[in-house]
Amino acid sequence: MWATSVDPRDKFSVAPGLLARIARVESNMVPTLVQLAGSSCGSVSTRRSWWFQNLWRDATGLIVGGQPATKGEFPFIVAIKEGQDFKCGGVIISNRYVLTAAHCYSSTSKLEDFAVTVGEYDMSTTSEGTDQKTFGLQSVKNHESWVATKPENGYDISLFKLNGDITFGKYIQPICIPSSDSESTLRASTKTVYGWGYRSNSDSTPATILQKLNVNLTSESICKSSGKINGPNGSMLCSVGDGVGGICSGDSGGPLATKDDKGFFYSFGIVSYNTQIDCGIEGYPDVYTRVSYFLNWIQANAV
């Protein structure tokens, strides 16, 4: 339940570097959500007004053991291509910015080679028409502490600035991001990872339809003690390897998401890497960047 009887997304507060809407929820959910640039975030419905539309190891495309999402179920996701090849996922956080993983854009990458499609669902067809639009990149901001040869040290987070404004609609919407969360509440909630790509280790081509998979988190301390992560405390998340499903090449940069009891989605994790060559291996966790840890960095650079 929301902590107030009115929609708290109608209450504004000023956050460093941009205008943010703050929504507070009860203790069984993430305590604070941030909506960037004044936009209404996290909704999969068109019931809200669209006055805000002019506001502001590599896992490169696979969910093993997942199932197809329905069209419009997750309108926050984007498909990132480098040349003709699908590269990564990401999420819309404002009308110009996409949140993704730093390893999706390397030191040898070129802006002109990248294309970001919003409203993507089925990559086997171009008939989705006005439900989607493709942008080039104006700029990319990888975290300053990201080291490509040491993903276990974390900071795998990036902001892609598009070369045009996104117009929001039924299949294209910005997601909320958490300004704070706790490991216990995250572990208690339903967590879903979304992405395109190989659906099993034996597949030779990625999936064309957007896939989804519910995952369970293991504690950061256990993950760190096993040597799988070495980032600052509170900056990374690990999901349990159950031998049934998990992330893999192609899911990079995509969201680990959940929604509150009002149906609003927020992204609290970014797919970073899996800890084995094969995917979904029992006992080997998948690793995500924890979004709330980087809120100040996001606010300072998404301007």
VENPEKA-V581816 format. One record per residue. N is the residue number from 1. RES is the residue in one letter. SS is DSSP state (2 for helix, 1 for strand, 0 for the rest). Layout:
BEGIN
n: (N | N)
res: (RES | RES)
ss: (SS | SS)
END
This chain:
BEGIN
n: (1 | 2 | 3 | 4 | 5 | 6 | 7 | 8 | 9 | 10 | 11 | 12 | 13 | 14 | 15 | 16 | 17 | 18 | 19 | 20 | 21 | 22 | 23 | 24 | 25 | 26 | 27 | 28 | 29 | 30 | 31 | 32 | 33 | 34 | 35 | 36 | 37 | 38 | 39 | 40 | 41 | 42 | 43 | 44 | 45 | 46 | 47 | 48 | 49 | 50 | 51 | 52 | 53 | 54 | 55 | 56 | 57 | 58 | 59 | 60 | 61 | 62 | 63 | 64 | 65 | 66 | 67 | 68 | 69 | 70 | 71 | 72 | 73 | 74 | 75 | 76 | 77 | 78 | 79 | 80 | 81 | 82 | 83 | 84 | 85 | 86 | 87 | 88 | 89 | 90 | 91 | 92 | 93 | 94 | 95 | 96 | 97 | 98 | 99 | 100 | 101 | 102 | 103 | 104 | 105 | 106 | 107 | 108 | 109 | 110 | 111 | 112 | 113 | 114 | 115 | 116 | 117 | 118 | 119 | 120 | 121 | 122 | 123 | 124 | 125 | 126 | 127 | 128 | 129 | 130 | 131 | 132 | 133 | 134 | 135 | 136 | 137 | 138 | 139 | 140 | 141 | 142 | 143 | 144 | 145 | 146 | 147 | 148 | 149 | 150 | 151 | 152 | 153 | 154 | 155 | 156 | 157 | 158 | 159 | 160 | 161 | 162 | 163 | 164 | 165 | 166 | 167 | 168 | 169 | 170 | 171 | 172 | 173 | 174 | 175 | 176 | 177 | 178 | 179 | 180 | 181 | 182 | 183 | 184 | 185 | 186 | 187 | 188 | 189 | 190 | 191 | 192 | 193 | 194 | 195 | 196 | 197 | 198 | 199 | 200 | 201 | 202 | 203 | 204 | 205 | 206 | 207 | 208 | 209 | 210 | 211 | 212 | 213 | 214 | 215 | 216 | 217 | 218 | 219 | 220 | 221 | 222 | 223 | 224 | 225 | 226 | 227 | 228 | 229 | 230 | 231 | 232 | 233 | 234 | 235 | 236 | 237 | 238 | 239 | 240 | 241 | 242 | 243 | 244 | 245 | 246 | 247 | 248 | 249 | 250 | 251 | 252 | 253 | 254 | 255 | 256 | 257 | 258 | 259 | 260 | 261 | 262 | 263 | 264 | 265 | 266 | 267 | 268 | 269 | 270 | 271 | 272 | 273 | 274 | 275 | 276 | 277 | 278 | 279 | 280 | 281 | 282 | 283 | 284 | 285 | 286 | 287 | 288 | 289 | 290 | 291 | 292 | 293 | 294 | 295 | 296 | 297 | 298 | 299 | 300 | 301 | 302 | 303)
res: (M | W | A | T | S | V | D | P | R | D | K | F | S | V | A | P | G | L | L | A | R | I | A | R | V | E | S | N | M | V | P | T | L | V | Q | L | A | G | S | S | C | G | S | V | S | T | R | R | S | W | W | F | Q | N | L | W | R | D | A | T | G | L | I | V | G | G | Q | P | A | T | K | G | E | F | P | F | I | V | A | I | K | E | G | Q | D | F | K | C | G | G | V | I | I | S | N | R | Y | V | L | T | A | A | H | C | Y | S | S | T | S | K | L | E | D | F | A | V | T | V | G | E | Y | D | M | S | T | T | S | E | G | T | D | Q | K | T | F | G | L | Q | S | V | K | N | H | E | S | W | V | A | T | K | P | E | N | G | Y | D | I | S | L | F | K | L | N | G | D | I | T | F | G | K | Y | I | Q | P | I | C | I | P | S | S | D | S | E | S | T | L | R | A | S | T | K | T | V | Y | G | W | G | Y | R | S | N | S | D | S | T | P | A | T | I | L | Q | K | L | N | V | N | L | T | S | E | S | I | C | K | S | S | G | K | I | N | G | P | N | G | S | M | L | C | S | V | G | D | G | V | G | G | I | C | S | G | D | S | G | G | P | L | A | T | K | D | D | K | G | F | F | Y | S | F | G | I | V | S | Y | N | T | Q | I | D | C | G | I | E | G | Y | P | D | V | Y | T | R | V | S | Y | F | L | N | W | I | Q | A | N | A | V)
ss: (0 | 1 | 0 | 0 | 0 | 0 | 0 | 2 | 2 | 2 | 0 | 1 | 1 | 1 | 1 | 0 | 0 | 1 | 1 | 1 | 1 | 1 | 1 | 1 | 1 | 0 | 0 | 0 | 0 | 0 | 0 | 1 | 1 | 1 | 1 | 1 | 0 | 0 | 0 | 0 | 0 | 0 | 0 | 0 | 0 | 0 | 0 | 0 | 0 | 0 | 0 | 0 | 0 | 0 | 0 | 0 | 0 | 1 | 0 | 0 | 1 | 1 | 1 | 1 | 0 | 0 | 1 | 1 | 0 | 0 | 0 | 0 | 0 | 0 | 0 | 0 | 1 | 1 | 1 | 1 | 1 | 1 | 0 | 0 | 1 | 1 | 1 | 1 | 1 | 1 | 1 | 1 | 0 | 0 | 0 | 0 | 1 | 1 | 1 | 1 | 0 | 2 | 2 | 2 | 0 | 0 | 0 | 0 | 0 | 0 | 2 | 2 | 2 | 1 | 1 | 1 | 1 | 1 | 0 | 0 | 0 | 1 | 0 | 0 | 0 | 0 | 0 | 0 | 2 | 2 | 2 | 0 | 1 | 1 | 1 | 0 | 1 | 1 | 1 | 1 | 1 | 1 | 0 | 0 | 0 | 0 | 0 | 0 | 0 | 0 | 2 | 2 | 2 | 0 | 0 | 0 | 0 | 1 | 1 | 1 | 1 | 1 | 0 | 0 | 0 | 0 | 0 | 0 | 1 | 0 | 0 | 1 | 0 | 0 | 0 | 1 | 1 | 1 | 1 | 1 | 0 | 0 | 2 | 2 | 2 | 2 | 2 | 2 | 0 | 0 | 1 | 1 | 1 | 1 | 1 | 0 | 0 | 0 | 0 | 0 | 0 | 0 | 0 | 0 | 0 | 0 | 0 | 0 | 1 | 0 | 1 | 1 | 1 | 1 | 1 | 0 | 1 | 1 | 0 | 2 | 2 | 2 | 2 | 2 | 2 | 0 | 0 | 0 | 0 | 0 | 0 | 0 | 0 | 0 | 0 | 1 | 1 | 1 | 1 | 0 | 0 | 0 | 0 | 0 | 0 | 1 | 1 | 1 | 1 | 0 | 0 | 0 | 0 | 0 | 1 | 1 | 1 | 1 | 1 | 0 | 0 | 0 | 0 | 0 | 1 | 1 | 1 | 1 | 1 | 1 | 1 | 1 | 1 | 1 | 0 | 0 | 0 | 0 | 0 | 0 | 0 | 0 | 0 | 0 | 0 | 1 | 1 | 1 | 1 | 1 | 2 | 2 | 2 | 2 | 2 | 2 | 2 | 2 | 2 | 2 | 2 | 0 | 0)
END
